[in-house]
Amino acid sequence: MNGWLRLCDEMRGAPAVSVIIPTYQRASLVGNAVRSVLSQSYTDLEVIVVDDGSTDETSGVLSRFGDSIRVVRQSNQGLSAARNAGIKASVGRYVAFLDDDDEWMPDRLKVQVALLEADEQIGLAFADMDAYDETDRFLGHWFAYHTPPPLLSVETLFLYNYIPALTVIVRRPVLDDVGWFDTGLDSCEDYDLWLRIIARHTVYKCDERLARYRQSATGMSRDTTRMLFGLVRVKEMALERNPGVRRLPLKLLDRHCFQAFDQLAQYLATHGDADQAAEVAQRQCRLRQLCAESF
């Protein structure tokens, strides 16, 4: 019996969807995230909250949900390790992700599970979402500003990460095929995983707005230096893995890849880290040569 059939046998009788919610020091928000999952119109699911070493009131908040959720506790290891711990504990044939400060629309899982069950070729599905600031002021929807191209491929996704993690649902065998989140990345770990998935599996875009994203002034996405370090590493690994990406026009590579190397090197140089700035510049030169040799 091959691995796929064995996994299907193991999952018979298990919830169809495993929802993974990593949390750290978000006692004031994580309850809303959990409630948005428990309020789904689709109910064949399990909720796994991974408490990544919180020292605030997170434990007490989660205890109020009783047996309706499963809590995995660990020392603080970061977002990738927390999501991986949730995946490890999961039993569903589909895995969906939600961050502790975001929420889902009530039909999120109903819509996306139907897509996956209608087409077994789809490995991962994602959707549009509404964005709000910390005062609940509506900022717009994701696809209005980050419109995915008609053709989704590793090359087009390399240019920009169009996929919001809180709207992703993925088949568990797909995760096992490409590997889980890279714990060596401090940021952009989701982008890295989507690039690995789309290189081997079909990714489907759903135009419905199925989630509610909270833009936080203190969130990781506002830590520019950390994001740049993660982004250049993710781009670097994607270029090394994918010959088709290396053959993209230099104009696109400059705008959507090498510009990030320039920004990071400049930041490091202006903040007194000349050695690391030079190392980033050397990595960029090596990648440019690798791209040139691909033609």
C-alpha positions as CSV (number, residue, x, y, z in Angstrom):
1,M,0.0,0.0,0.0
2,N,1.5,3.4,-1.0
3,G,1.9,6.2,1.5
4,W,-1.2,8.1,0.2
5,L,-3.6,5.2,0.7
6,R,-2.1,4.4,4.1
7,L,-2.6,8.0,5.2
8,C,-6.2,8.0,3.9
9,D,-6.9,4.8,5.9
10,E,-5.4,6.4,9.1
11,M,-7.6,9.4,8.6
12,R,-10.9,7.6,8.2
13,G,-13.2,8.8,11.0
14,A,-11.0,11.8,11.8
15,P,-12.1,15.4,11.4
16,A,-11.8,16.5,7.8
17,V,-10.0,19.8,8.6
18,S,-7.4,20.6,11.2
19,V,-7.2,24.3,12.1
20,I,-3.9,25.4,13.4
21,I,-3.7,28.6,15.5
22,P,-0.3,29.5,16.9
23,T,-0.4,32.1,19.6
24,Y,2.1,34.1,21.7
25,Q,1.2,36.8,24.2
26,R,-2.2,37.6,22.6
27,A,-4.6,36.9,25.4
28,S,-6.7,39.9,24.4
29,L,-7.2,38.6,20.8
30,V,-6.8,34.9,20.5
31,G,-10.3,34.2,21.9
32,N,-11.8,36.0,19.0
33,A,-9.8,34.0,16.5
34,V,-10.9,30.7,18.2
35,R,-14.6,31.8,18.2
36,S,-14.4,32.6,14.5
37,V,-13.4,29.0,13.9
38,L,-15.9,27.5,16.2
39,S,-18.7,29.6,14.5
40,Q,-17.9,28.1,11.1
41,S,-20.9,26.8,9.1
42,Y,-18.6,23.8,8.3
43,T,-18.2,21.8,11.4
44,D,-16.2,18.7,10.5
45,L,-13.0,20.1,12.1
46,E,-10.6,20.1,15.0
47,V,-9.1,23.2,16.5
48,I,-5.4,23.0,17.6
49,V,-4.1,26.1,19.4
50,V,-0.3,26.1,19.9
51,D,0.6,28.3,22.9
52,D,4.2,29.2,22.1
53,G,5.4,30.0,25.6
54,S,3.0,32.8,26.5
55,T,3.4,34.3,30.0
56,D,0.2,36.5,29.9
57,E,-3.4,35.3,30.4
58,T,-3.4,33.2,27.3
59,S,-3.7,29.9,29.2
60,G,-6.8,31.1,31.1
61,V,-8.5,32.4,27.9
62,L,-7.9,29.1,26.1
63,S,-9.2,27.0,29.1
64,R,-12.6,28.6,28.8
65,F,-13.2,26.8,25.5
66,G,-12.9,23.4,27.2
67,D,-12.9,20.3,25.0
68,S,-13.9,22.3,21.9
69,I,-10.2,23.0,21.2
70,R,-6.9,21.2,21.8
71,V,-4.1,23.1,23.3
72,V,-0.5,22.3,22.6
73,R,2.0,24.1,24.9
74,Q,5.7,24.5,24.2
75,S,8.5,26.9,25.1
76,N,8.8,29.9,22.9
77,Q,10.3,28.7,19.6
78,G,8.8,31.0,17.0
79,L,6.0,30.9,14.5
80,S,7.3,28.2,12.2
81,A,7.9,25.8,15.1
82,A,4.5,26.6,16.5
83,R,2.7,25.9,13.2
84,N,4.8,22.7,12.8
85,A,3.8,21.5,16.3
86,G,0.2,22.0,15.3
87,I,0.6,20.1,12.0
88,K,2.3,17.3,13.9
89,A,-0.6,17.1,16.3
90,S,-3.3,17.2,13.6
91,V,-5.3,14.3,12.1
92,G,-7.3,16.0,9.4
93,R,-6.8,15.4,5.7
94,Y,-6.9,19.2,5.2
95,V,-5.0,21.8,7.2
96,A,-6.0,25.4,7.5
97,F,-4.1,28.2,9.2
98,L,-5.2,31.2,11.3
99,D,-3.1,33.7,13.2
100,D,-4.1,34.6,16.8
101,D,-5.0,38.2,15.9
102,D,-7.1,37.5,12.8
103,E,-10.6,36.0,12.2
104,W,-12.5,34.0,9.6
105,M,-15.8,34.7,7.9
106,P,-18.4,32.1,8.8
107,D,-18.4,30.2,5.5
108,R,-14.6,30.2,5.0
109,L,-14.2,26.4,5.4
110,K,-17.4,25.5,3.7
111,V,-16.4,27.3,0.5
112,Q,-12.8,26.0,0.4
113,V,-13.5,22.4,1.4
114,A,-16.0,22.2,-1.4
115,L,-13.3,23.4,-3.9
116,L,-10.9,20.8,-2.7
117,E,-13.4,18.0,-2.7
118,A,-14.6,18.9,-6.2
119,D,-11.1,18.9,-7.7
120,E,-8.5,16.5,-6.3
121,Q,-5.8,18.2,-8.4
122,I,-5.9,21.3,-6.2
123,G,-3.2,21.0,-3.5
124,L,-3.7,24.4,-1.9
125,A,-6.5,27.0,-2.0
126,F,-6.4,30.6,-0.8
127,A,-8.8,33.5,-0.9
128,D,-9.3,37.2,-0.6
129,M,-9.7,38.9,2.8
130,D,-10.7,42.2,4.4
131,A,-8.1,44.2,6.3
132,Y,-8.7,46.3,9.4
133,D,-6.5,48.4,11.6
134,E,-6.3,48.1,15.4
135,T,-9.3,50.5,15.7
136,D,-11.4,48.3,13.5
137,R,-11.3,50.8,10.6
138,F,-11.8,49.0,7.3
139,L,-8.7,49.4,5.1
140,G,-9.8,47.5,2.0
141,H,-9.6,44.0,0.7
142,W,-6.3,42.2,-0.2
143,F,-6.9,41.5,-3.9
144,A,-7.7,45.1,-4.5
145,Y,-4.1,46.0,-3.8
146,H,-2.4,42.6,-4.4
147,T,-4.2,41.2,-7.4
148,P,-3.0,37.6,-8.2
149,P,-2.2,37.1,-11.9
150,P,-4.5,34.8,-14.0
151,L,-1.7,32.2,-14.2
152,L,-0.4,31.0,-10.8
153,S,3.0,29.4,-11.1
154,V,6.2,29.3,-9.2
155,E,7.5,32.1,-11.5
156,T,4.5,34.4,-10.9
157,L,4.4,33.7,-7.1
158,F,8.2,34.4,-6.9
159,L,7.5,37.9,-8.1
160,Y,5.1,38.6,-5.1
161,N,3.5,36.7,-2.3
162,Y,-0.2,37.0,-3.2
163,I,-1.2,34.3,-0.7
164,P,-2.4,35.4,2.8
165,A,-1.6,32.6,5.3
166,L,-4.9,33.0,7.1
167,T,-6.9,32.1,4.0
168,V,-4.8,29.0,3.1
169,I,-6.2,25.4,3.2
170,V,-3.9,22.7,2.0
171,R,-4.1,18.9,1.7
172,R,-2.0,17.2,4.4
173,P,-0.2,14.9,1.9
174,V,1.0,18.0,0.1
175,L,2.6,19.3,3.3
176,D,4.2,16.0,3.8
177,D,5.5,16.0,0.2
178,V,7.2,19.3,0.2
179,G,8.1,19.7,3.9
180,W,6.6,21.9,6.6
181,F,7.5,25.4,7.7
182,D,11.3,26.2,7.8
183,T,12.2,26.9,11.4
184,G,15.4,28.5,10.2
185,L,13.4,31.5,8.9
186,D,12.4,34.3,11.3
187,S,10.0,35.8,8.8
188,C,8.5,35.0,5.4
189,E,8.3,31.3,6.4
190,D,4.8,31.1,4.9
191,Y,6.0,32.5,1.5
192,D,8.8,29.9,1.4
193,L,6.3,27.1,2.0
194,W,3.9,28.4,-0.7
195,L,6.8,28.6,-3.2
196,R,7.7,25.0,-2.4
197,I,4.1,23.8,-2.8
198,I,3.4,25.7,-6.1
199,A,6.5,24.2,-7.7
200,R,4.9,20.7,-7.4
201,H,1.2,21.1,-6.9
202,T,-1.8,23.1,-8.2
203,V,-2.7,26.3,-6.3
204,Y,-6.2,27.7,-6.6
205,K,-7.3,31.3,-6.0
206,C,-10.8,31.9,-4.6
207,D,-12.1,35.4,-5.2
208,E,-14.4,35.4,-2.2
209,R,-13.4,37.4,0.9
210,L,-13.2,34.7,3.5
211,A,-11.1,36.2,6.3
212,R,-10.6,39.3,8.4
213,Y,-7.0,40.5,8.8
214,R,-5.9,42.8,11.6
215,Q,-3.0,45.1,10.6
216,S,-1.1,45.7,13.8
217,A,1.5,48.4,14.3
218,T,3.5,46.0,16.4
219,G,3.1,43.0,14.1
220,M,6.0,41.1,12.5
221,S,5.1,42.6,9.1
222,R,6.1,46.0,10.4
223,D,9.6,44.8,11.4
224,T,11.2,45.9,8.2
225,T,14.7,44.6,8.8
226,R,13.5,41.2,10.0
227,M,11.2,40.9,7.0
228,L,14.0,41.8,4.6
229,F,16.3,39.2,6.1
230,G,13.6,36.6,5.6
231,L,12.6,37.8,2.2
232,V,16.1,37.7,0.7
233,R,16.7,34.2,2.1
234,V,13.4,33.0,0.6
235,K,14.1,34.5,-2.8
236,E,17.6,33.1,-2.7
237,M,16.4,29.5,-2.0
238,A,13.7,29.8,-4.6
239,L,16.2,30.9,-7.3
240,E,18.5,28.0,-6.4
241,R,15.7,25.4,-6.6
242,N,13.8,26.6,-9.7
243,P,15.5,27.0,-13.1
244,G,12.4,28.7,-14.5
245,V,12.6,31.4,-12.0
246,R,16.2,32.1,-12.8
247,R,15.2,32.6,-16.5
248,L,12.8,35.4,-15.6
249,P,13.7,38.8,-17.3
250,L,16.4,40.6,-15.4
251,K,14.1,43.7,-15.2
252,L,11.6,41.6,-13.2
253,L,14.4,40.0,-11.1
254,D,15.8,43.4,-10.2
255,R,12.4,44.8,-9.2
256,H,11.1,41.7,-7.3
257,C,14.2,40.2,-5.9
258,F,17.5,42.0,-6.1
259,Q,16.0,45.3,-4.9
260,A,15.4,43.6,-1.6
261,F,19.1,42.6,-1.4
262,D,20.1,46.2,-2.1
263,Q,17.7,47.6,0.6
264,L,19.1,45.1,3.2
265,A,22.7,45.8,2.3
266,Q,22.1,49.6,2.5
267,Y,20.4,49.3,5.8
268,L,23.2,47.2,7.3
269,A,25.8,49.6,6.0
270,T,24.1,52.7,7.4
271,H,23.8,51.0,10.7
272,G,27.5,50.1,11.0
273,D,27.5,46.5,9.9
274,A,29.7,46.8,6.9
275,D,30.8,43.1,7.0
276,Q,27.3,41.8,6.8
277,A,26.3,44.4,4.2
278,A,29.2,43.1,2.1
279,E,28.1,39.5,2.6
280,V,24.6,40.3,1.4
281,A,26.1,42.1,-1.7
282,Q,28.2,39.0,-2.4
283,R,25.2,36.7,-2.3
284,Q,23.4,39.0,-4.7
285,C,26.3,38.8,-7.1
286,R,26.4,35.0,-6.9
287,L,22.7,34.8,-7.7
288,R,23.0,37.2,-10.6
289,Q,25.7,35.0,-12.1
290,L,23.5,31.9,-11.5
291,C,20.7,33.6,-13.4
292,A,23.0,34.6,-16.3
293,E,24.2,31.0,-16.6
294,S,20.5,29.7,-16.9
295,F,20.0,31.2,-20.3
